[in-house]
Amino acid sequence: MKNRVYLLLVLLGGIQQSSAQHKVFFEILPGAAYVLPSKLLIHQEGYDDIILKARYEVQPFTLPPYYSLRAGVSLNSSTSVELELNHLKLWLLNPPPEITRFSITHGYNQLWLNLLKKYRYFDLRVGAGPVIAHAENIIRGLRLDQTGGLFNNGYHLDGITTQLSIQKQYFITNFLYLMGESKMNVSWSRTDVVNGYANVSVYAVHLLGGVGVVF
């Protein structure tokens, strides 16, 4: 009987210790990004395809600004899983005559499921997930409708995205911390145009700084 009680106490102690390690955290990170030139293909029925090496600007401080939001839970002292929403915006800088406007500015939103691994001096993060895009474009005088999709507000699940980042945290208190982060990400999406679609590839480098809380 004594052995059973002792074993039960050991198991309960182990469960309590394990539960204490599962901490929840939330982070908000403003920042900026640079999108490398990449191939843009626009297909419209009845016309030749438009193909160009697209150059984009992101205007990170134009409202709504660039940001990343993250929520996560630690699995142990060195490993966490996270859900991250990255709000990137794209304006085409070098449109040909057929394109009056091509932008994705209510968000080339990237939703990543991340795995975070803590090392002695830094944290390494990898993630993947969908692109949720809100396209605005006028191609050959035809303006894209801004309704439909998710929430009937012009948002669509348009593609896939991956990321790799390195981060450093600086704790101010036991629960409040600052962080700096650099990330690279690759995305591909097929966004709507009137009577067709646009294949958009994004290769981006990001710099972020923000604040987090852990419970």
C-alpha positions as CSV (number, residue, x, y, z in Angstrom):
1,M,0.0,0.0,0.0
2,K,2.8,2.4,1.0
3,N,4.5,1.7,-2.3
4,R,1.3,2.5,-4.3
5,V,0.9,5.8,-2.4
6,Y,4.5,6.7,-3.0
7,L,4.2,5.9,-6.7
8,L,1.0,8.0,-7.0
9,L,2.7,11.0,-5.3
10,V,5.6,10.7,-7.7
11,L,3.3,10.7,-10.7
12,L,1.3,13.7,-9.4
13,G,4.5,15.6,-8.8
14,G,5.6,14.8,-12.3
15,I,2.3,16.0,-13.8
16,Q,2.5,19.2,-11.8
17,Q,6.1,19.9,-12.9
18,S,5.2,19.2,-16.6
19,S,2.1,21.5,-16.4
20,A,4.2,24.3,-14.9
21,Q,6.5,24.1,-18.0
22,H,3.6,24.8,-20.4
23,K,3.6,28.5,-20.6
24,V,1.4,30.6,-22.8
25,F,2.7,33.7,-24.5
26,F,1.5,36.5,-26.8
27,E,3.7,38.8,-29.0
28,I,3.1,41.9,-31.2
29,L,5.9,42.9,-33.6
30,P,5.8,45.9,-35.9
31,G,8.6,46.1,-38.5
32,A,9.4,46.3,-42.2
33,A,10.1,44.1,-45.1
34,Y,11.8,44.1,-48.4
35,V,10.3,42.0,-51.2
36,L,12.8,40.9,-53.9
37,P,11.8,41.2,-57.6
38,S,10.0,38.1,-58.8
39,K,8.0,36.8,-61.7
40,L,4.3,38.0,-62.0
41,L,2.0,36.3,-64.5
42,I,-1.5,37.7,-65.2
43,H,-3.9,35.7,-67.2
44,Q,-7.2,37.1,-68.6
45,E,-9.5,35.3,-70.9
46,G,-9.3,36.6,-74.5
47,Y,-5.9,38.3,-74.0
48,D,-2.3,37.4,-74.1
49,D,-0.7,36.8,-70.7
50,I,1.1,39.6,-69.0
51,I,4.5,38.4,-67.7
52,L,7.0,40.6,-66.0
53,K,9.7,40.8,-63.3
54,A,7.7,42.6,-60.7
55,R,9.1,45.0,-58.2
56,Y,7.0,45.8,-55.1
57,E,7.0,48.2,-52.3
58,V,5.4,47.4,-48.9
59,Q,4.9,50.9,-47.2
60,P,5.2,49.4,-43.7
61,F,4.2,52.6,-41.9
62,T,1.2,53.4,-44.1
63,L,-2.1,52.6,-42.3
64,P,-2.8,49.8,-41.7
65,P,0.9,49.3,-40.8
66,Y,3.0,46.2,-41.2
67,Y,2.9,43.8,-38.2
68,S,3.1,40.3,-36.9
69,L,0.9,38.9,-34.2
70,R,1.8,35.6,-32.4
71,A,0.3,33.4,-29.7
72,G,2.0,30.2,-28.6
73,V,2.5,27.6,-25.9
74,S,5.8,26.1,-24.7
75,L,6.0,22.3,-24.8
76,N,9.1,22.3,-22.6
77,S,11.9,24.6,-21.6
78,S,13.3,24.7,-25.2
79,T,10.4,24.0,-27.6
80,S,7.2,25.9,-28.4
81,V,4.5,25.9,-31.0
82,E,2.9,29.1,-32.3
83,L,0.3,30.6,-34.5
84,E,1.5,33.8,-36.3
85,L,-0.3,36.2,-38.5
86,N,1.9,38.4,-40.6
87,H,0.3,41.5,-42.3
88,L,2.4,42.2,-45.4
89,K,1.3,44.7,-48.2
90,L,2.3,44.8,-51.8
91,W,2.2,47.6,-54.4
92,L,3.4,46.9,-57.9
93,L,6.0,49.5,-58.8
94,N,6.6,48.8,-62.5
95,P,3.2,48.1,-64.1
96,P,3.0,47.8,-67.9
97,P,0.4,49.9,-69.8
98,E,-2.3,47.2,-69.4
99,I,-2.2,47.5,-65.6
100,T,-3.7,50.6,-64.0
101,R,-3.4,49.2,-60.5
102,F,-2.1,46.0,-59.0
103,S,-1.9,45.8,-55.2
104,I,-2.6,43.5,-52.3
105,T,-2.9,46.1,-49.5
106,H,-5.6,45.1,-47.1
107,G,-3.1,42.3,-46.6
108,Y,-1.0,39.7,-48.3
109,N,-1.7,38.0,-45.0
110,Q,0.5,35.1,-44.1
111,L,-0.7,32.6,-41.4
112,W,2.0,30.4,-40.1
113,L,2.0,27.5,-37.8
114,N,5.5,27.7,-36.2
115,L,7.8,25.5,-34.3
116,L,10.2,27.5,-32.1
117,K,13.4,26.1,-30.7
118,K,15.4,27.9,-28.0
119,Y,19.1,27.9,-28.0
120,R,21.6,29.5,-25.6
121,Y,21.8,32.9,-27.4
122,F,18.9,33.0,-29.8
123,D,15.6,31.4,-30.8
124,L,15.1,29.7,-34.2
125,R,11.7,29.5,-35.8
126,V,10.3,27.6,-38.8
127,G,6.7,27.9,-40.0
128,A,4.3,27.2,-42.9
129,G,0.6,27.9,-43.7
130,P,-1.8,29.6,-46.0
131,V,-1.8,33.0,-47.7
132,I,-5.0,35.0,-47.0
133,A,-5.0,37.8,-49.6
134,H,-7.1,40.9,-50.4
135,A,-6.3,41.9,-53.9
136,E,-7.1,45.3,-55.5
137,N,-6.4,45.6,-59.2
138,I,-7.5,47.2,-62.4
139,I,-6.3,45.2,-65.5
140,R,-7.2,46.5,-69.0
141,G,-9.7,48.8,-67.5
142,L,-11.5,46.0,-65.6
143,R,-11.7,46.6,-61.8
144,L,-11.8,43.6,-59.5
145,D,-14.9,43.4,-57.2
146,Q,-13.9,43.9,-53.5
147,T,-16.7,41.6,-52.1
148,G,-17.0,37.8,-51.8
149,G,-14.5,35.4,-50.2
150,L,-14.0,35.2,-46.5
151,F,-16.4,37.4,-44.5
152,N,-17.8,38.6,-47.9
153,N,-15.1,41.3,-47.7
154,G,-12.7,40.3,-50.5
155,Y,-10.4,38.0,-48.5
156,H,-9.5,34.7,-50.1
157,L,-7.3,31.7,-49.3
158,D,-5.0,32.1,-52.2
159,G,-1.8,30.3,-51.6
160,I,0.9,28.8,-49.4
161,T,3.8,30.4,-47.4
162,T,6.8,29.4,-45.4
163,Q,9.2,31.2,-43.1
164,L,12.5,30.9,-41.2
165,S,13.4,33.4,-38.5
166,I,16.0,34.0,-35.8
167,Q,15.0,36.0,-32.7
168,K,16.6,37.3,-29.5
169,Q,14.5,38.0,-26.3
170,Y,15.3,40.5,-23.5
171,F,13.3,40.0,-20.4
172,I,12.3,43.1,-18.5
173,T,10.3,41.3,-15.8
174,N,9.4,37.7,-15.2
175,F,6.5,38.0,-17.6
176,L,7.3,41.0,-19.9
177,Y,10.0,41.0,-22.6
178,L,11.3,42.8,-25.7
179,M,12.5,41.1,-28.8
180,G,14.3,41.6,-32.1
181,E,13.8,39.3,-35.0
182,S,15.0,38.8,-38.6
183,K,13.1,36.5,-40.9
184,M,13.0,35.2,-44.5
185,N,9.9,33.9,-46.2
186,V,8.8,32.5,-49.5
187,S,5.2,32.5,-50.6
188,W,3.2,31.7,-53.7
189,S,-0.5,32.7,-54.4
190,R,-3.0,32.8,-57.2
191,T,-5.1,36.0,-56.7
192,D,-8.2,37.1,-58.7
193,V,-8.3,39.5,-61.5
194,V,-11.4,40.1,-63.7
195,N,-11.9,37.1,-66.0
196,G,-8.7,35.5,-64.8
197,Y,-6.0,35.3,-62.2
198,A,-2.5,36.5,-61.2
199,N,0.3,34.2,-60.0
200,V,2.2,36.1,-57.4
201,S,5.5,34.9,-55.9
202,V,6.9,36.6,-52.9
203,Y,10.5,36.3,-51.6
204,A,10.9,38.6,-48.6
205,V,13.3,39.6,-45.9
206,H,11.8,41.0,-42.7
207,L,13.1,43.0,-39.7
208,L,10.9,43.2,-36.6
209,G,11.0,44.4,-33.0
210,G,8.3,44.1,-30.5
211,V,7.0,43.1,-27.0
212,G,5.7,39.9,-25.5
213,V,4.1,38.6,-22.4
214,V,4.2,35.2,-20.9
215,F,2.0,33.5,-18.3
